Structure formats: C-alpha cells, structure tokens
Amino acid sequence: MTGDHHPSSRPEPRIRSWRENAEAEQHLTNSVGAPQRYTEARTPPGPIPVIARLHWETDGPELRDTVALAWTTTHVCVRVLDHRWRTTAAWIPASDVTRRAHLVTRGRHEWTGEPLERIWVLDDDPGGGQTP
C-alpha cells in the first residue's frame, strides 16, 4: 500500500514540555488571576496594540510591545510570549498598560452609514494606516 507507514517507522515528533525551561521560568510579580467577568477584544479590529510593563521576579521591570486581549476597569490581559512565562497571556494592572494605537474607520456603507473597515493604527505610524 503506497503512502501507508507503520507507526514505528515515523520519526517521533518533538514534544515540548512546560517543564523544559523550568530553570528559566519566572513569576510576573504584577500578574493576578483571571477575573470572573471581563470584556474581550473582538475581531475585527482585534486585539489592541499596547505597551505593557511586566515585572519579572528575577529580571525586574520590562516594557514590552504586545496586545491587549481582554480587560476590566482595573486590569488588562496582555499577550506574553516569553520562555520565562508558562502561559501565553497575563492579567496585569491597567496602570501598567498604555495603548499605542488608535482605531480608524475606513469607508462607510452607502445606505446604512456603517463602517466598512475598522483597523488599529499605531500611534507612531506617520501614514495613518494608509498603504503606500
């Protein structure tokens, strides 16, 4: 039979373990548990570009360009893709997060007036989200 492989003849996939980087893992001292109720970023326009202040227990404070995935009035869930952190996001105080983009609406529907497209434009983008 062409294309069939015996399971033992396939190379073993490399399975990453949460404990693989245990010696590098650190706690974020400004993180808290997820709240019971929060607002999620919807698509479109999607997660909000932000600068987050992460307080690593060993390495200290770090400013990071990332995105806000959800929020409450007091805390924001930001994406944290770092070998020192076990998950892909962390809830941190809103005071440690600064928005780095603004929402732009492009075009309106001819009859309803509803926005045709809503995108996040970085605050330092001189073109205002326009493509060249």
C-alpha positions in Angstrom: 0.0 0.0 0.0 1.5 3.3 -1.1 1.6 6.1 1.4 0.9 4.0 4.4 3.5 4.0 7.1 3.9 1.8 10.1 3.7 4.0 13.2 7.1 2.9 14.4 8.7 4.0 11.1 7.7 7.6 11.5 10.1 10.0 13.2 9.0 10.9 16.8 7.7 14.5 16.9 9.5 16.7 19.4 7.0 17.3 22.2 7.8 20.4 24.2 7.2 20.2 27.9 6.1 23.0 30.2 8.9 22.0 32.4 11.5 22.1 29.6 12.6 25.6 30.6 11.9 25.3 34.3 15.2 26.8 35.2 14.4 30.0 33.2 10.8 30.3 34.4 10.0 33.4 36.4 6.9 34.8 38.0 5.4 38.1 36.9 5.0 39.9 40.2 2.4 42.3 38.8 0.2 39.5 37.4 -3.1 38.5 39.0 -5.6 35.7 38.4 -8.2 36.0 35.6 -11.3 37.8 36.8 -14.8 36.2 36.5 -16.1 38.9 34.2 -14.2 40.8 31.5 -14.5 42.3 28.0 -12.7 40.5 25.2 -11.2 42.2 22.1 -13.4 41.4 19.2 -12.4 40.9 15.6 -12.4 43.0 13.6 -10.5 45.1 14.6 -9.0 42.6 17.0 -6.6 42.8 19.9 -5.4 46.4 20.8 -1.7 47.2 20.4 -0.3 48.3 23.8 2.9 48.7 25.7 2.9 46.6 28.9 5.1 46.9 31.9 6.0 43.4 33.0 7.6 42.9 36.4 9.7 39.8 36.3 10.6 38.4 39.7 14.3 38.0 38.9 14.9 40.2 35.8 12.9 43.1 37.1 10.6 45.5 35.1 10.5 45.3 31.3 8.5 47.4 28.8 7.1 45.2 26.0 5.2 45.9 22.8 2.3 43.5 22.8 -1.5 43.4 22.5 -4.4 43.6 24.9 -6.7 40.6 24.6 -9.3 41.4 27.3 -9.8 43.9 30.1 -11.8 45.0 33.1 -11.9 48.5 34.6 -8.8 47.7 36.7 -6.8 45.0 34.9 -5.8 44.1 31.3 -5.0 40.7 29.8 -1.9 41.1 27.6 -0.2 38.5 25.4 3.1 37.3 26.9 5.1 35.1 24.5 8.3 34.5 26.5 10.2 31.4 27.6 10.1 32.7 31.2 6.3 32.6 31.4 4.3 29.4 31.4 1.2 30.6 29.5 0.6 33.0 26.6 -1.0 35.8 28.5 -1.1 37.6 31.8 -3.6 39.8 33.7 -1.8 42.9 34.9 -3.0 46.2 36.4 -4.4 48.7 33.9 -1.9 51.2 35.2 0.9 49.1 33.7 -0.6 49.2 30.2 -0.5 52.1 27.7 -2.4 51.9 24.4 -0.1 52.5 21.4 -2.7 52.7 18.6 -6.0 54.3 17.8 -9.0 52.9 15.9 -9.5 54.1 12.3 -12.7 53.7 10.3 -12.3 53.5 6.6 -15.3 54.0 4.4 -18.9 53.9 5.2 -21.7 51.8 3.7 -23.6 53.8 1.1 -27.1 53.1 2.6 -26.6 52.4 6.3 -23.6 54.5 7.1 -21.9 51.6 9.0 -18.1 51.4 8.9 -16.8 49.2 6.1 -13.5 48.6 7.8 -12.1 49.3 11.3 -8.4 48.8 11.9 -5.9 49.7 14.7 -3.3 52.2 13.6 -0.1 52.5 15.6 0.3 56.0 17.1 3.8 56.3 15.6 2.6 55.4 12.1 3.0 58.6 10.0 0.9 57.2 7.2 -2.2 56.8 9.4 -2.6 53.2 8.3 -2.6 54.1 4.6 -0.9 51.6 2.4 1.8 53.2 0.0 
